[in-house]
Amino acid sequence: MKLQSLTPVLTVVAITPGLTISTEPSQAQSNPAPDQRGFYCDTSTGVPMTMYQNAGGSVERWIEWSSGAFSRSGYSPLTRCQKVSERLETQRRAGRLKYITSSMQKSLPVVCTATDGGECDVMLFTLRRREDVVPVMSKLLALREGVKGVPPLRL
């Protein structure tokens, strides 16, 4: 299923831990060629940034990877940017970004994809131990809707 738009119809299923966002996904890859689109990790500003390039060529900043919170576990901001951008793009290409939800894994909040609004299926990224998932999911929703002026997530 090819997805063409960043302005899909959205359905919020819950606004608590376990928040699920139902949406047709937007698109983005690591410095895409001019005719490509999708998620990619960009380091041109010195701070790793998950970017999204839509079918029209417009590029949006989605996640700024500025926290070193997971560096001791081997996940520097650059590593997280690369891995999460790849996961987002893989899930986008597979048509599996329709539902995005949150869960707890190893006592940490995570954002993941789900099948038909169900349980967490593929983990996209982990948040810090006591980080509130609700504002993260709300900002993710705004980015997905293509709301103008929304700054990227800072993780």
N, CA, C and O of each residue as an XYZ file, in Angstrom:
620
protein
N       0.845     -1.180      0.000
C       0.000      0.000      0.000
C       0.883      1.234      0.000
O       1.625      1.440      0.960
N       0.837      2.048     -1.016
C       1.620      3.275     -1.082
C       0.837      4.386     -0.418
O      -0.359      4.548     -0.662
N       1.515      5.152      0.423
C       0.876      6.239      1.150
C       1.357      7.546      0.562
O       2.548      7.701      0.288
N       0.485      8.459      0.370
C       0.822      9.661     -0.359
C       0.740     10.945      0.458
O       1.245     11.971      0.003
N       0.143     10.940      1.618
C      -0.172     12.196      2.271
C       0.257     12.232      3.719
O       0.314     11.202      4.390
N       0.560     13.434      4.198
C       0.841     13.648      5.617
C      -0.387     14.205      6.324
O      -0.301     14.571      7.496
N      -1.516     14.278      5.648
C      -2.722     14.818      6.264
C      -3.822     13.759      6.275
O      -4.881     13.950      5.677
N      -3.565     12.635      6.961
C      -4.552     11.558      6.985
C      -5.669     11.824      7.987
O      -5.595     12.738      8.809
N      -6.692     11.007      7.892
C      -7.757     11.017      8.889
C      -7.221     10.302     10.115
O      -6.655      9.215      9.995
N      -7.387     10.890     11.295
C      -6.834     10.329     12.521
C      -7.939      9.983     13.497
O      -8.966     10.659     13.557
N      -7.721      8.926     14.258
C      -8.642      8.537     15.308
C      -7.832      8.283     16.560
O      -6.999      7.376     16.574
N      -8.050      9.053     17.608
C      -7.364      8.806     18.865
C      -8.208      7.833     19.660
O      -9.381      8.090     19.934
N      -7.603      6.710     20.031
C      -8.337      5.668     20.724
C      -8.320      5.873     22.232
O      -9.303      5.554     22.900
N      -7.226      6.399     22.790
C      -7.126      6.609     24.229
C      -6.131      7.711     24.505
O      -5.258      7.972     23.677
N      -6.239      8.374     25.663
C      -5.276      9.399     26.034
C      -4.762      9.088     27.434
O      -4.877      9.901     28.351
N      -4.209      7.931     27.574
C      -3.589      7.472     28.807
C      -2.421      6.600     28.401
O      -2.250      6.328     27.212
N      -1.600      6.145     29.359
C      -0.575      5.193     28.947
C      -1.266      4.079     28.161
O      -2.295      3.543     28.571
N      -0.680      3.760     27.050
C      -1.333      2.838     26.140
C      -2.078      3.607     25.061
O      -2.849      3.024     24.298
N      -1.847      4.942     24.994
C      -2.456      5.802     23.991
C      -2.220      5.215     22.618
O      -1.101      4.824     22.289
N      -3.263      5.151     21.820
C      -3.135      4.630     20.469
C      -3.572      5.693     19.481
O      -4.618      6.321     19.648
N      -2.767      5.890     18.456
C      -3.106      6.824     17.395
C      -3.366      5.999     16.151
O      -2.517      5.209     15.738
N      -4.525      6.173     15.556
C      -4.848      5.489     14.308
C      -4.719      6.501     13.201
O      -5.376      7.542     13.228
N      -3.879      6.211     12.224
C      -3.655      7.160     11.151
C      -3.048      6.472      9.956
O      -2.356      5.463     10.096
N      -3.296      6.996      8.811
C      -2.547      6.558      7.648
C      -1.218      7.283      7.755
O      -1.200      8.496      7.961
N      -0.108      6.578      7.621
C       1.185      7.151      7.897
C       1.660      8.168      6.889
O       1.232      8.206      5.736
N       2.559      8.982      7.375
C       3.304      9.862      6.522
C       4.535      9.083      6.086
O       4.650      7.890      6.366
N       5.452      9.752      5.403
C       6.538      8.986      4.821
C       7.936      9.474      5.232
O       7.917     10.558      5.814
N       9.314      8.835      5.033
C      10.708      9.311      5.231
C      11.861      8.296      5.119
O      11.398      7.163      4.989
N      14.302      8.343      5.130
C      15.421      7.464      4.814
C      16.742      8.212      4.949
O      16.664      9.436      5.058
N      17.940      7.641      4.957
C      19.196      8.341      5.216
C      19.631      9.136      4.005
O      20.186      8.594      3.049
N      19.367     10.444      4.064
C      19.619     11.378      2.981
C      19.125     10.843      1.638
O      19.914     10.382      0.813
N      17.809     10.910      1.431
C      17.227     10.323      0.241
C      17.635     11.049     -1.028
O      17.960     12.236     -0.996
N      17.618     10.333     -2.143
C      17.826     10.945     -3.444
C      16.646     11.870     -3.710
O      15.592     11.706     -3.095
N      16.796     12.834     -4.610
C      15.710     13.795     -4.846
C      14.358     13.172     -5.167
O      13.329     13.769     -4.850
N      14.322     11.993     -5.786
C      13.047     11.391     -6.142
C      12.529     10.416     -5.086
O      11.464      9.826     -5.264
N      13.272     10.238     -3.984
C      12.840      9.339     -2.927
C      12.056     10.113     -1.884
O      12.077     11.344     -1.843
N      11.362      9.357     -1.040
C      10.676      9.973      0.085
C      10.753      9.011      1.245
O      11.042      7.828      1.061
N      10.497      9.507      2.430
C      10.478      8.642      3.582
C      11.242      9.221      4.756
O      11.644     10.385      4.749
N      11.436      8.372      5.776
C      12.164      8.754      6.985
C      13.648      8.502      6.794
O      14.040      7.524      6.157
N      14.470      9.375      7.341
C      15.914      9.205      7.285
C      16.548      9.996      8.425
O      15.929     10.899      8.987
N      17.788      9.646      8.760
C      18.534     10.346      9.805
C      19.446     11.372      9.149
O      20.232     11.039      8.262
N      19.339     12.613      9.586
C      20.153     13.701      9.043
C      21.064     14.236     10.139
O      20.619     14.445     11.268
N      22.323     14.456      9.820
C      23.283     14.981     10.799
C      23.905     16.297     10.338
O      24.903     16.736     10.908
N      23.339     16.926      9.329
C      23.937     18.123      8.741
C      24.022     19.305      9.703
O      24.853     20.191      9.504
N      23.183     19.344     10.743
C      23.224     20.452     11.707
C      24.111     20.134     12.909
O      24.295     20.976     13.788
N      24.662     18.917     12.948
C      25.477     18.508     14.081
C      24.695     17.764     15.144
O      25.285     17.111     16.004
N      23.379     17.853     15.097
C      22.507     17.125     16.020
C      21.737     16.109     15.188
O      21.061     16.495     14.234
N      21.817     14.824     15.518
C      21.072     13.824     14.742
C      19.576     14.132     14.761
O      19.004     14.422     15.812
N      18.951     14.064     13.582
C      17.552     14.434     13.445
C      16.848     13.449     12.522
O      17.286     13.229     11.392
N      15.746     12.849     13.008
C      14.918     12.025     12.140
C      14.067     12.968     11.313
O      13.311     13.783     11.840
N      14.213     12.833      9.993
C      13.524     13.701      9.047
C      12.537     12.872      8.247
O      12.637     11.647      8.173
N      11.575     13.574      7.646
C      10.625     12.926      6.774
C      10.495     13.749      5.501
O      10.226     14.949      5.558
N      10.683     13.112      4.363
C      10.479     13.772      3.074
C       9.237     13.178      2.441
O       9.169     11.973      2.200
N       8.241     14.038      2.167
C       7.002     13.536      1.576
C       7.122     13.435      0.061
O       8.141     13.817     -0.515
N       6.091     12.925     -0.574
C       6.092     12.695     -2.018
C       6.315     13.978     -2.807
O       6.846     13.939     -3.917
N       5.914     15.119     -2.244
C       6.099     16.400     -2.914
C       7.491     16.979     -2.736
O       7.808     18.025     -3.302
N       8.332     16.298     -1.946
C       9.697     16.755     -1.735
C       9.884     17.614     -0.496
O      11.015     17.954     -0.147
N       8.796     17.969      0.175
C       8.890     18.767      1.386
C       9.510     17.923      2.506
O       9.150     16.760      2.688
N      10.443     18.522      3.250
C      11.137     17.815      4.327
C      10.718     18.401      5.671
O      10.702     19.618      5.856
N      10.379     17.511      6.608
C       9.969     17.930      7.941
C      10.855     17.290      8.990
O      11.285     16.146      8.846
N      11.124     18.040     10.048
C      11.899     17.525     11.182
C      10.932     16.835     12.132
O       9.945     17.434     12.560
N      11.212     15.569     12.466
C      10.331     14.802     13.344
C      10.898     14.621     14.743
O      10.216     14.904     15.728
N      12.144     14.149     14.842
C      12.715     13.867     16.159
C      14.145     14.381     16.211
O      14.975     14.035     15.370
N      14.421     15.211     17.208
C      15.784     15.676     17.480
C      16.357     14.773     18.565
O      15.812     14.683     19.666
N      17.453     14.110     18.244
C      18.072     13.148     19.168
C      19.176     13.846     19.947
O      20.353     13.700     19.617
N      18.813     14.600     20.969
C      19.794     15.385     21.728
C      20.137     14.782     23.088
O      21.127     15.182     23.700
N      19.348     13.837     23.569
C      19.597     13.248     24.887
C      20.581     12.084     24.791
O      20.474     11.229     23.913
N      21.524     12.073     25.700
C      22.461     10.954     25.794
C      22.012      9.926     26.817
O      22.817      9.122     27.288
N      20.714      9.948     27.168
C      20.178      9.096     28.236
C      20.412      7.604     28.013
O      20.481      6.846     28.980
N      20.534      7.172     26.779
C      20.701      5.744     26.502
C      22.109      5.405     26.012
O      22.363      4.284     25.571
N      23.018      6.371     26.090
C      24.388      6.169     25.595
C      25.121      5.051     26.326
O      25.859      4.287     25.704
N      24.927      4.949     27.630
C      25.588      3.885     28.405
C      25.157      2.492     27.956
O      25.887      1.519     28.145
N      23.981      2.403     27.365
C      23.474      1.121     26.866
C      23.894      0.877     25.418
O      23.464     -0.093     24.794
N      24.737      1.763     24.890
C      25.214      1.605     23.519
C      24.356      2.308     22.480
O      24.523      2.082     21.282
N      23.430      3.169     22.934
C      22.549      3.870     22.008
C      22.776      5.373     22.106
O      22.024      6.086     22.769
N      23.819      5.838     21.438
C      24.110      7.273     21.374
C      22.983      7.967     20.609
O      22.189      7.301     19.944
N      22.904      9.289     20.693
C      21.882      9.980     19.895
C      21.969      9.631     18.400
O      20.938      9.459     17.749
N      23.169      9.526     17.860
C      23.312      9.168     16.446
C      22.800      7.751     16.173
O      22.090      7.525     15.194
N      23.155      6.808     17.031
C      22.689      5.427     16.859
C      21.173      5.360     16.937
O      20.542      4.679     16.129
N      20.578      6.061     17.903
C      19.116      6.069     18.033
C      18.466      6.667     16.795
O      17.475      6.141     16.287
N      19.034      7.775     16.310
C      18.504      8.420     15.109
C      18.505      7.446     13.938
O      17.503      7.311     13.235
N      19.618      6.776     13.734
C      19.735      5.843     12.611
C      18.761      4.680     12.750
O      18.054      4.339     11.801
N      18.726      4.074     13.927
C      17.881      2.898     14.136
C      16.390      3.236     14.082
O      15.612      2.515     13.457
N      15.994      4.325     14.731
C      14.575      4.691     14.755
C      14.114      5.151     13.372
O      13.014      4.806     12.940
N      14.940      5.918     12.682
C      14.581      6.350     11.329
C      14.400      5.137     10.424
O      13.474      5.091      9.614
N      15.285      4.159     10.563
C      15.178      2.923      9.780
C      13.902      2.152     10.136
O      13.212      1.645      9.252
N      13.594      2.065     11.435
C      12.368      1.365     11.854
C      11.125      2.056     11.306
O      10.218      1.407     10.786
N      11.095      3.393     11.428
C       9.952      4.138     10.911
C       9.786      3.907      9.414
O       8.675      3.688      8.931
N      10.899      3.958      8.682
C      10.822      3.776      7.234
C      10.410      2.352      6.875
O       9.603      2.154      5.967
N      10.950      1.365      7.572
C      10.576     -0.024      7.321
C       9.084     -0.220      7.564
O       8.400     -0.851      6.758
N       8.577      0.317      8.670
C       7.159      0.183      8.988
C       6.296      0.967      8.003
O       5.210      0.518      7.634
N       6.779      2.148      7.573
C       6.037      2.940      6.579
C       5.916      2.169      5.273
O       4.830      2.072      4.702
N       7.030      1.623      4.802
C       7.030      0.888      3.531
C       6.156     -0.356      3.601
O       5.587     -0.777      2.594
N       6.051     -0.937      4.772
C       5.215     -2.134      4.950
C       3.746     -1.775      5.190
O       2.897     -2.658      5.316
N       3.453     -0.471      5.253
C       2.079     -0.040      5.505
C       1.625     -0.307      6.923
O       0.436     -0.503      7.173
N       2.583     -0.315      7.868
C       2.264     -0.683      9.248
C       2.332      0.497     10.215
O       2.482      0.288     11.419
N       2.228      1.723      9.722
C       2.201      2.878     10.621
C       0.788      3.409     10.829
O       0.608      4.533     11.299
N      -0.195      2.622     10.487
C      -1.574      3.067     10.654
C      -1.916      3.277     12.125
O      -2.592      4.244     12.476
N      -1.451      2.374     12.980
C      -1.702      2.499     14.414
C      -0.375      2.645     15.144
O       0.533      1.829     14.984
N      -0.281      3.692     15.940
C       0.891      3.911     16.783
C       0.380      3.972     18.209
O      -0.597      4.664     18.496
N       1.040      3.247     19.106
C       0.575      3.161     20.489
C       1.770      3.248     21.430
O       2.906      3.423     20.988
N       1.514      3.128     22.703
C       2.579      3.119     23.702
C       2.402      1.914     24.604
O       1.319      1.337     24.697
N       3.476      1.550     25.259
C       3.468      0.388     26.136
C       4.628      0.536     27.107
O       5.356      1.528     27.075
N       4.792     -0.455     27.964
C       5.950     -0.522     28.856
C       6.738     -1.773     28.479
O       6.166     -2.853     28.330
N       8.045     -1.623     28.328
C       8.925     -2.756     28.082
C      10.142     -2.592     28.975
O      10.806     -1.557     28.942
N      10.431     -3.597     29.764
C      11.557     -3.566     30.709
C      11.495     -2.318     31.592
O      12.510     -1.659     31.817
N      10.304     -2.001     32.088
C      10.041     -0.865     32.981
C      10.263      0.495     32.331
O      10.387      1.499     33.032
N      10.315      0.545     31.014
C      10.483      1.809     30.300
C       9.316      2.017     29.338
O       8.843      1.071     28.709
N       8.853      3.280     29.229
C       7.791      3.547     28.256
C       8.361      3.475     26.834
O       9.470      3.943     26.578
N       7.595      2.889     25.921
C       8.003      2.790     24.529
C       6.863      3.234     23.624
O       5.690      3.151     23.989
N       7.229      3.706     22.445
C       6.280      4.031     21.389
C       6.464      2.960     20.327
O       7.588      2.650     19.934
N       5.355      2.400     19.867
C       5.439      1.269     18.942
C       4.268      1.265     17.971
O       3.303      2.014     18.125
N       4.379      0.408     16.975
C       3.252      0.190     16.068
C       2.375     -0.898     16.659
O       2.805     -1.684     17.504
N       1.146     -0.924     16.196
C       0.190     -1.949     16.626
C      -0.623     -2.374     15.419
O      -0.701     -1.650     14.427
N      -1.215     -3.524     15.504
C      -2.071     -4.014     14.439
C      -3.517     -3.737     14.808
O      -3.986     -4.190     15.852
N      -4.230     -3.001     13.968
C      -5.646     -2.682     14.176
C      -5.938     -2.137     15.567
O      -6.951     -2.487     16.171
N      -5.052     -1.278     16.080
C      -5.289     -0.655     17.373
C      -5.063     -1.561     18.549
O      -5.453     -1.231     19.669
N      -4.434     -2.709     18.319
C      -4.211     -3.672     19.386
C      -2.956     -3.385     20.179
O      -2.545     -2.238     20.352
N      -2.361     -4.464     20.655
C      -1.167     -4.383     21.487
C       0.052     -3.925     20.690
O       0.071     -3.971     19.460
N       1.064     -3.484     21.428
C       2.339     -3.083     20.855
C       2.904     -4.238     20.020
O       2.993     -5.371     20.493
N       3.278     -3.939     18.788
C       3.754     -4.955     17.853
C       5.252     -4.778     17.573
O       6.051     -5.667     17.868
N       5.622     -3.637     17.008
C       7.024     -3.339     16.704
C       7.411     -2.064     17.437
O       6.816     -1.009     17.217
N       8.411     -2.164     18.312
C       8.875     -1.004     19.069
C       9.593     -0.031     18.139
O      10.475     -0.425     17.377
N       9.204      1.256     18.207
C       9.860      2.286     17.410
C      10.959      2.976     18.202
O      12.087      3.101     17.726
N      10.625      3.432     19.434
C      11.649      4.045     20.281
C      11.241      3.984     21.746
O      10.069      3.834     22.089
N      12.258      4.106     22.596
C      12.099      4.050     24.052
C      12.207      5.449     24.625
O      12.978      6.274     24.135
N      11.435      5.711     25.659
C      11.513      6.978     26.390
C      12.259      6.752     27.702
O      12.464      5.614     28.124
N      12.659      7.850     28.338
C      13.318      7.727     29.640
C      12.334      7.199     30.674
O      11.120      7.329     30.516
N      12.861      6.613     31.715
C      12.081      5.889     32.729
C      10.811      6.615     33.164
O       9.746      5.997     33.155
N      10.862      7.845     33.532
C       9.681      8.546     34.057
C       9.117      9.566     33.071
O       8.334     10.436     33.454
N       9.512      9.461     31.814
C       9.015     10.390     30.802
C       7.545     10.095     30.511
O       7.154      8.944     30.320
N       6.744     11.152     30.482
C       5.312     11.026     30.245
C       5.061     10.807     28.751
O       5.421     11.646     27.925
N       4.454      9.697     28.423
C       4.222      9.328     27.026
C       3.120     10.172     26.376
O       3.100     10.307     25.153
N       2.204     10.742     27.168
C       1.074     11.477     26.606
C       1.523     12.687     25.788
O       1.073     12.826     24.651
N       2.392     13.581     26.305
C       2.819     14.700     25.465
C       3.633     14.257     24.241
O       3.574     14.891     23.188
N       4.385     13.176     24.388
C       5.146     12.647     23.259
C       4.187     12.184     22.167
O       4.374     12.507     20.994
N       3.171     11.435     22.550
C       2.189     10.949     21.579
C       1.387     12.109     20.979
O       1.057     12.080     19.793
N       1.073     13.118     21.777
C       0.334     14.278     21.266
C       1.140     15.018     20.207
O       0.606     15.409     19.168
N       2.431     15.208     20.478
C       3.280     15.881     19.501
C       3.439     15.020     18.254
O       3.432     15.534     17.135
N       3.581     13.717     18.444
C       3.676     12.802     17.314
C       2.413     12.901     16.456
O       2.490     12.908     15.228
N       1.261     12.977     17.103
C      -0.006     13.136     16.399
C      -0.005     14.425     15.578
O      -0.395     14.419     14.410
N       0.429     15.525     16.183
C       0.473     16.807     15.469
C       1.420     16.738     14.269
O       1.114     17.268     13.201
N       2.572     16.079     14.449
C       3.497     15.915     13.330
C       2.846     15.096     12.223
O       2.985     15.411     11.042
N       2.140     14.049     12.612
C       1.473     13.188     11.636
C       0.392     13.955     10.873
O       0.190     13.727      9.680
N      -0.300     14.862     11.562
C      -1.353     15.658     10.921
C      -0.772     16.722     10.013
O      -1.493     17.304      9.203
N       0.536     16.987     10.137
C       1.152     18.038      9.338
C       0.859     19.424      9.867
O       0.883     20.392      9.107
N       0.576     19.542     11.181
C       0.291     20.832     11.795
C       1.523     21.733     11.630
O       2.632     21.350     12.002
N       1.319     22.910     11.080
C       2.420     23.849     10.850
C       2.958     24.403     12.172
O       2.198     24.648     13.109
N       4.272     24.596     12.230
C       4.906     25.214     13.383
C       5.157     24.282     14.565
O       5.602     24.740     15.617
N       4.886     22.998     14.420
C       5.132     22.058     15.516
C       6.616     21.723     15.516
O       7.141     21.220     14.523
N       7.296     22.000     16.627
C       8.717     21.654     16.684
C       8.876     20.138     16.767
O       7.942     19.434     17.151
N      10.053     19.636     16.411
C      10.262     18.184     16.470
C      10.257     17.692     17.918
O      10.481     18.460     18.854
N       9.997     16.403     18.074
C      10.145     15.776     19.380
C      11.605     15.907     19.780
O      12.485     15.849     18.920
N      11.879     16.080     21.058
C      13.251     16.108     21.550
C      13.446     14.913     22.449
O      12.905     14.853     23.553
N      14.218     13.967     21.970
C      14.453     12.745     22.728
C      15.944     12.523     22.908
O      16.352     11.539     23.525
